[in-house]
Amino acid sequence: YNGTVLSGVTKGSTAAGGRTSLDAILTNIFLTLGGKDAKLRAATTATERLLKDHLFEIHVSVKDWGAKGDNATDDLAAIQACFDYVASTTYGARGGAVFFPAGIYRISGTLSIGARLKLYGAGGREQESVIRSTSTTDGIFTATAQTTEMDGLYLDATATNSGTCIDMTGVTTLYAHDVSMSTHFAKGYQQDNASALAEFRDCTVACTSDAAGSALRVRAGNVRAMSCSVSGGSAALGVELDGAGTAIFIGCSIFGDRCVKALSSFGSAIAANPIIVVGCLLAATTYVFEILQTDSTKANLLIDIGNALTGGAPPTATYNIP
């Protein structure tokens, strides 16, 4: 800095009465962050690191890639660009975190998760971090990554949607906490990977109340849900099991035409595949449990402990196990 003051710029100095060089100005700016050259030092005895590295360890915000969250802009491309960037870095390989600040993020198509990511927002309520599909056919997420974590998100659509809200077709593991779905989607959650595990805690998994719908559909792999609401309304299935694995529901509210339906293909060639339902609140139109077992090579074991029936008219029957 040569002392010349540009129009509209107030002359200043880090040392009263003297000129300040640009290097001195930048040095003082960076020192306020703990280090020089855009580096951060957590303490005087700590090692300096690039500030970018430190921020990436916290999270990457979708707004850094241009997402607005204003309930008007189509944020699909911006959010996908954020996912793709994190996936292309070493942070993605280790499980990069992507943050959705409070707002309503409209998307016109499906977001693809292709790396190990943790997606989290300000909360899974309707007025917090909302991802809202404007499509009538595309769900919110599809994933092929090894592990995906979701926390504090509300997943919604502007109208009835024939898609699946979360479709973990190729994912090995999903951990979801405080994630809520509206009742606009034909299917709430679906997985079909034989080695998959989905774990839901304090979530709302829901779908439209339609005979072809199911709130939580497991075509292969394992699922467990604790303290969740799983709702297919009066016409759709609450839980649909159609693939080898173990299903565990503890302290949940499960509603549907059938609370839990296991198709004939559920199970594998072992003594028993447990379907464990403990301490749940159940409301069904037709059957609370329907276990269709027609394949002699497969066996299911239903463990029904401490559950309570609720709702209006009682179901046709509690069990349908031919």
C-alpha positions in Angstrom: 0.0 0.0 0.0 1.5 3.3 -1.1 -0.6 5.7 0.9 -3.0 6.6 -1.9 -6.6 6.6 -0.6 -9.1 5.5 -3.2 -12.5 7.3 -3.4 -14.9 5.9 -0.9 -12.1 4.1 1.1 -11.3 5.3 4.6 -7.6 5.6 5.2 -6.5 3.5 8.1 -3.5 2.0 9.8 -2.7 -0.8 12.1 -0.2 1.6 13.7 -1.6 5.1 14.4 0.1 7.8 12.4 2.0 5.6 10.0 1.5 3.8 6.7 0.6 0.1 6.6 1.7 -2.2 3.9 -0.6 -4.6 2.2 1.5 -7.5 3.6 1.0 -6.1 7.1 -2.8 -5.8 6.6 -3.1 -9.4 5.3 -0.8 -10.7 8.1 -3.0 -9.1 10.7 -6.2 -10.5 9.1 -4.8 -14.0 9.0 -3.4 -13.7 12.5 -6.9 -13.1 13.8 -7.6 -16.6 12.4 -4.6 -18.1 14.2 -2.1 -18.3 11.4 -0.6 -16.8 8.2 -1.2 -17.7 4.6 -4.9 -18.7 5.1 -3.9 -21.2 7.8 -5.5 -21.8 11.2 -3.7 -22.5 14.4 -6.0 -23.7 17.2 -3.5 -22.7 19.9 0.0 -21.2 20.0 1.4 -24.7 20.5 -0.8 -26.3 17.7 0.2 -26.9 14.1 -0.9 -24.5 11.4 -3.2 -26.0 8.8 -5.0 -24.6 5.8 -8.3 -22.9 6.9 -10.0 -24.7 4.0 -9.1 -28.1 5.5 -10.4 -27.1 8.9 -13.7 -25.9 7.4 -14.2 -29.1 5.4 -13.9 -31.1 8.5 -16.9 -29.2 9.9 -19.1 -29.3 6.9 -19.7 -28.1 3.4 -22.9 -26.0 3.0 -25.1 -26.5 -0.1 -25.4 -22.7 -0.2 -21.7 -22.6 -1.0 -22.6 -24.1 -4.4 -25.5 -21.6 -5.0 -28.5 -23.3 -3.4 -31.0 -20.7 -2.2 -33.5 -22.6 0.0 -36.0 -19.9 -0.7 -38.9 -22.2 -1.7 -38.8 -20.7 -5.2 -35.5 -21.5 -6.9 -34.8 -24.9 -8.4 -31.8 -26.0 -6.2 -31.3 -29.4 -7.9 -28.2 -28.5 -9.9 -26.6 -26.6 -7.0 -27.1 -29.4 -4.4 -26.0 -32.1 -6.9 -22.8 -30.1 -7.7 -22.1 -29.9 -3.9 -22.5 -33.7 -3.6 -20.3 -34.3 -6.6 -17.6 -32.0 -5.4 -17.4 -33.6 -1.9 -17.5 -37.0 -3.5 -14.5 -36.1 -5.7 -12.3 -35.1 -2.7 -10.6 -37.1 0.0 -13.3 -35.8 2.3 -15.9 -37.7 0.4 -13.8 -40.9 0.6 -13.8 -40.5 4.4 -17.4 -39.4 4.7 -17.8 -35.7 3.9 -20.5 -33.8 5.7 -23.0 -31.6 3.7 -25.1 -29.1 5.6 -28.6 -27.8 4.6 -29.1 -24.6 6.5 -32.7 -23.9 7.5 -34.9 -23.2 4.4 -37.0 -24.9 1.7 -34.9 -26.4 -1.1 -37.0 -27.1 -4.2 -35.7 -29.7 -6.6 -37.2 -30.8 -9.9 -35.6 -34.2 -10.0 -33.8 -36.8 -7.9 -30.5 -36.2 -6.0 -27.9 -38.9 -6.5 -25.6 -39.9 -3.7 -22.5 -41.5 -5.1 -20.1 -41.3 -2.2 -20.0 -41.8 1.5 -21.8 -38.7 2.8 -23.4 -37.3 5.9 -26.3 -35.1 5.0 -27.7 -33.0 7.8 -29.9 -30.0 8.4 -31.3 -27.7 11.1 -34.0 -30.2 12.0 -36.5 -32.7 10.5 -39.6 -30.6 11.0 -41.6 -28.9 8.3 -40.3 -25.4 9.0 -36.6 -26.3 9.4 -34.4 -27.9 6.7 -36.9 -29.0 4.0 -36.1 -30.6 0.6 -39.2 -30.4 -1.5 -39.7 -32.2 -4.8 -41.6 -30.4 -7.5 -41.8 -33.6 -9.6 -44.7 -36.0 -9.7 -42.5 -39.0 -10.5 -39.0 -38.5 -9.0 -38.1 -39.2 -5.4 -35.7 -37.1 -3.3 -32.7 -39.4 -3.0 -31.2 -42.4 -4.8 -27.9 -43.8 -3.5 -25.2 -46.2 -4.5 -22.7 -45.3 -1.8 -21.3 -47.6 0.8 -22.6 -45.6 3.8 -25.0 -42.7 3.9 -26.0 -40.8 7.0 -29.0 -38.4 7.3 -29.9 -36.2 10.2 -32.3 -33.3 10.7 -34.1 -33.2 7.3 -37.7 -33.0 6.2 -38.5 -34.6 2.8 -41.5 -33.3 1.0 -43.2 -32.9 -2.4 -45.5 -30.2 -3.8 -48.1 -32.8 -5.0 -48.7 -36.6 -5.1 -45.5 -38.3 -6.3 -45.4 -41.8 -7.8 -41.7 -42.2 -6.9 -39.8 -43.4 -3.8 -38.7 -40.7 -1.4 -35.4 -42.5 -0.4 -34.3 -45.3 -2.7 -31.2 -46.9 -1.4 -30.8 -49.3 -4.4 -27.1 -49.9 -4.0 -26.2 -48.6 -0.6 -24.8 -50.9 2.0 -25.7 -48.9 5.1 -28.1 -46.0 5.9 -28.2 -44.3 9.3 -31.1 -41.9 9.6 -32.0 -39.8 12.6 -34.6 -37.1 12.9 -35.6 -37.5 9.2 -39.3 -37.0 8.4 -41.2 -37.7 5.2 -44.5 -36.2 4.1 -47.3 -38.4 2.8 -46.9 -37.4 -0.9 -44.7 -40.3 -2.1 -45.9 -43.7 -3.3 -43.1 -45.3 -1.2 -41.3 -43.8 1.6 -38.1 -45.9 1.8 -36.9 -48.8 -0.3 -33.8 -50.9 -0.3 -32.9 -54.0 -2.4 -29.2 -54.7 -1.5 -28.8 -58.1 0.1 -26.0 -56.8 2.4 -27.8 -53.6 3.2 -28.6 -52.3 6.7 -31.0 -49.4 7.3 -31.3 -48.0 10.8 -34.0 -45.4 11.6 -34.1 -43.5 14.9 -36.7 -40.9 15.8 -37.8 -40.7 12.2 -41.2 -40.5 10.4 -41.3 -42.8 7.4 -44.5 -42.3 5.4 -46.3 -42.7 2.0 -49.5 -41.9 0.3 -52.5 -43.9 1.5 -52.9 -46.0 -1.6 -53.3 -49.7 -2.0 -50.1 -49.9 -4.1 -48.0 -48.0 -1.6 -45.7 -48.9 1.3 -44.1 -46.6 3.8 -41.0 -48.9 4.4 -40.2 -51.5 1.8 -37.3 -53.9 2.3 -36.7 -56.1 -0.7 -33.4 -57.4 0.6 -31.1 -56.8 3.5 -31.8 -55.8 7.1 -33.7 -53.0 8.7 -34.2 -51.8 12.3 -36.3 -48.9 13.5 -36.4 -47.4 17.0 -38.9 -44.8 18.3 -40.2 -44.1 14.7 -43.5 -43.5 13.1 -44.1 -45.7 10.1 -47.3 -44.8 8.3 -49.1 -46.2 5.2 -52.4 -44.6 6.1 -55.5 -46.7 6.0 -54.9 -48.2 2.5 -51.1 -48.7 2.0 -48.7 -51.0 3.8 -46.8 -49.8 6.8 -43.9 -52.2 6.5 -43.4 -54.5 3.4 -40.8 -57.2 3.6 -39.8 -58.9 0.4 -36.3 -60.1 0.7 -33.8 -62.0 2.9 -32.9 -60.4 6.1 -33.9 -59.4 9.7 -36.5 -56.7 10.6 -36.6 -55.2 14.1 -39.0 -52.5 15.3 -38.8 -51.3 18.8 -41.1 -48.6 20.4 -42.5 -47.5 17.0 -46.0 -46.5 15.8 -46.9 -48.5 12.7 -50.0 -47.8 10.7 -51.4 -49.2 7.5 -53.8 -51.6 5.8 -51.3 -54.1 7.1 -48.9 -52.9 9.7 -46.3 -55.6 8.7 -46.6 -57.7 5.6 -43.9 -60.3 4.7 -44.2 -61.7 1.2 -43.5 -65.3 0.3 -40.0 -64.4 -0.9 -39.0 -62.9 2.5 -36.5 -65.1 4.3 -33.7 -67.4 3.3 -32.6 -71.0 3.5 -31.9 -71.0 7.2 -34.0 -72.0 10.2 -35.7 -68.7 10.7 -35.5 -65.0 9.7 -36.8 -63.0 12.7 -39.4 -60.2 12.3 -39.2 -58.6 15.8 -41.9 -56.2 16.8 -41.6 -55.0 20.5 -43.4 -52.3 22.4 -45.0 -50.8 19.4 -48.4 -49.0 18.8 -50.1 -50.7 15.9 -53.2 -49.7 13.9 -54.3 -51.7 10.8 -57.3 -51.9 8.5 -57.1 -55.5 7.5 -54.3 -57.4 9.3 -51.8 -56.3 11.9 -49.4 -59.0 10.7 -49.6 -60.8 7.4 -46.8 -63.4 6.9 -47.2 -65.2 3.6 -45.0 -68.2 3.7 -45.2 -70.4 0.6 -41.6 -71.3 -0.1 -40.6 -74.4 1.8 -36.9 -73.4 1.7 -37.5 -70.2 3.6 -38.7 -69.6 7.1 -39.8 -66.6 9.1 -40.1 -66.2 12.8 -42.5 -63.5 14.1 -41.7 -62.2 17.6 -44.6 -60.1 18.8 -44.0 -58.8 22.3 -45.7 -56.1 24.3 -47.5 -54.4 21.4 -50.7 -52.5 21.6 -53.5 -52.0 19.1 -55.0 -48.6 18.6 -57.1 -46.6 16.1 -60.8 -46.8 15.2 -62.4 -50.0 14.0 -60.5 -53.1 14.8 -58.6 -54.9 12.0 -60.1 -57.9 10.2 -57.7 -60.0 12.1 -54.5 -59.6 14.1 -52.7 -62.3 12.2 -52.8 -63.8 8.7 -50.2 -66.5 8.6 -51.2 -69.4 6.3 
